[in-house]
Amino acid sequence: MRVTAVALLLAGAGCSTPASPDSASRPGAPAQAAQPWGRDPFTRTSQIEIDGNLAGYLVSYEPIPAGVEAARALPTGSYRIQARDFEDVGFISPRGEVRRHAASGSVSLGTWDLESGLLLFFGGGQRVRLAAIEPAPARRPVAATAPEAGAEAGDLEHLGYAASDGP
C-alpha cells in the first residue's frame, strides 16, 4: 500500500524532483523545494517570517491517512525547523519541546508554544507569521501521438513503436 500511495503521489505530481537548496534564491524555488514528493508526502511546509523577514521554513508532520504505511523521521504533530536554504537546523516535538541541532546532537531550548519557540529559536522579534507554501499543481501527462496511417514499420521504430504496433 505504501508503494502505491507514493506512486500515485508521484504520478499526480508529474514525477518532478524538488529544487536543490542552492536554487532557493531563484523565483519559485521555495515552492519547488517544499514539494511533498521531495519528502514525506504527509507534511506541509510553511515560511517562517519574524517581524516581516524570512527566518526559515517549518515542516509540519500531518496525520497519515488510515491504511497507508509511511516511514517517518518524526512523529505526527512534530515540526522540522529549516534554515532559509532548507537545511535542517532543529525540530519541535509534539509536546512542544524545541531542539536545535548541534555538533554533539541536539540541544533543548525548553518547552514552548509554537510561536514562542520559534521566536526563541531564531532570536528576538515580536511577531511570527507562518505562510503555507502550496504544492505546485500536477502536470498533465503528454498525450502520445498515434503513428500516421500508411507509415512503414521501419519509419515507426525511431518513434518507439515495434513493427507489430502498427495501426
N, C-alpha and C positions, 0 to 999 in steps of 0.2 A: 504494500500500500504506500510506503514511503517513496519508493521509486516512482510510482505512478503519480503521486502528488507533485513531486519535483519535476517530472517530465511534463505534466500539464502546465505548471508554472512557467517552465522554460519555453514551451510551445506558445503560450499566451504572451510571453514577453518578447518573442521574436528571437530567442536564443542570443541576445546581446550579452556582451561582457561588460562589467562595470568599468568605469574610468579608473585609471591609476591615480594614486594620491598626488602625483606630480601634476596631473591635469586639473587639480581642484581650482586653479586660478582661471581657467577658461570658462566662458559663459556656458551655463547649463551643466557644468561638471558636478556640482553638489548633487543635483538630481540624478545624474548617472551613477555616481559613487555610492549613492544611498539606495540603489535599486534592490528589491528583495531577492532577485535571483543571484546577487553577488554575496549573499549572506543567508542567514536563517530566514526563510520566507515568511515567518510569522513574527516579524519585527516591524517597527515603524521608526523612521529616523526624523528627527526634528533639529533645526538650527537652534542653538542657544545664543540668545542675544542678551547682553548685560548692559544696561543703560544705552541701548541702541547700537552697540558694537558687537559684531560676531565674535563669540568666545570659542565656539567649538560646536560639536554635534552630540546629540543624545539619542541612543538607540534603545527603544523600549521593547522588552520581550513580552509579546502578547500571548494570550492563551492559544494552545494548539487545538485545532478542531478535533472533535471526537472521531475516533477511528483512524487517525493519522499518526504515524510514528515519526518522530524527529529527534535527532541527537542535537543537543544544545550546549553551548558554552556556559550559559547562565539559566537559572530557572525563571519561569513565568513571574512577572512582576519586578524583575531586575532591570537595570539600566546599564549600558556601556557608555562611558564618557569618552568622547574622542576630541582630539585637537582639531584645529582648522584644516589640517591635511589628512584627516580621517584616521590618524594614528590613535590606537587605544592608549589612554592615559589614566583611566580609572574606572570604577564601577560603583553602583549603588545596589545594595541588597534589597530584597522585597520588604524587609523591615526598616529600611531607611539608613542603614549603615553606609557611609560614604568612605570609599577607599581609593587612595592614589597609588598608581604603580610606581615602584622604586626598584633600584638595582637589587635590593635584598628581598624583594617580593612585593608586598603591598602594605601601605601604612594607613591605619584607620584615622579618619578625621572626626569620628563620632557618629551618632545617630541624629538625623535631621529630617525635617520635611523636605520635599524636593527642591523648592525654591531656595531655602536657607542653605541646604547642602551644596547647591550649585554656586551660590554666592561665595560660600566659604572655599569651595574647591578652586574657583577661578580668581578669587580675591576681590575685595572691595565691591563697589557697586551697590545700588539700592533696588534695582528693578530687573527681574528676569522675564524674558519673553521667549516662549517656545513656539517656533513656526514650523509646522509639519511640512516635510518635503514629500510631495505627492509622487507616486510612482509614474514613470513615463507610460503613455498609452501603448498598448500592444501593437506591434507592427502587423500589417496584413501580409499573409503569405503571397509570394509572387505566383501568379497564375501560370501554369505550364502551357506552352503553345503546342498545339497539335501539329503533326507533320502535314505538309502540304499534300494534297491529292496528286497522285501521279509521280511522286518522288521515288527515286530508285533507292534500293536498300543501302548501297554504298553512300548515298547522299545523306542518309539518316544517321549513320554510325557516328559521325562527328558531332551530332546533336545529343548523343547518349541513347539513341534508340537502337535496339538489336534488329536484325533483319526480320525477325518474327513479330516485331511490334507494329508492323505496318498497319495501314487503315483497314 
